[in-house]
């Protein structure tokens, strides 16, 4: 048997408040947390399938004891990595000053060290926003990788749907127009590569692990999109996911697949989330689909955390073309 290609699995642990704020709900700050319910289901399913996980944590939740306890249940997995997903999950980091960005990244960095006990070396920007200022902050603080690129052909459509659905007004709405990496996102590579960024007059490397999309067509293949398809037809979603993984194998694309908490929640679990794509599905049906998809990923690839994925790439990958500058 040939050796399986390495892939990675990550989760953006976005809490309900982040979704409700993005939807323009004024009561977002007082909303309940679904992290205890979601993390328990994630730990059960990934534990059963013996899958590792990189979790991108939002600093704001690390100030809440019950959420920290929920996050600590990831210790039950055979392997997990705590990574950084900013302090306030503001999807317009491209509009912030460098000191503001530094605070968004490093406050969460320090909170991860004090609550989880490990030093994060990976970052993903909320809303797949990835300006040079963020990369410089990461390099200065000895980060190994950034994971903020989502090189999809549907970014302009996703952004249009977001803007049509949200109640955001004025300045916030203007800022949201660069969501999903602006119009240049599709010019970025669909496979891991090493960036070279100038920081304080010196060019230094930073690994970049894009959220993998379908090779060639660049349609999304992460789990929230595939469960959204499954809410219309489980059979079509399974065929799409199966052929996506096959195309990754055929093109030698080491896939980095992305989870979100709603992938483990059904419509019975949270009525506040009903507007979110895929949240009309019943819990049992969604969990059963997720178990199938994760098991398929586990069988077809040698799945690691993202940090482990970067370690294998550092020795096996030649330099690849530089991404589009935004
Ligand atoms: Zn997020």
Boltz pocket constraint, residues with backbone or C-beta under 6 A from the ligand:
constraints:
  - pocket:
      binder: B
      contacts: [[A, 12], [A, 13], [A, 14], [A, 85], [A, 89], [A, 125], [A, 126], [A, 127]]
      max_distance: 6.0
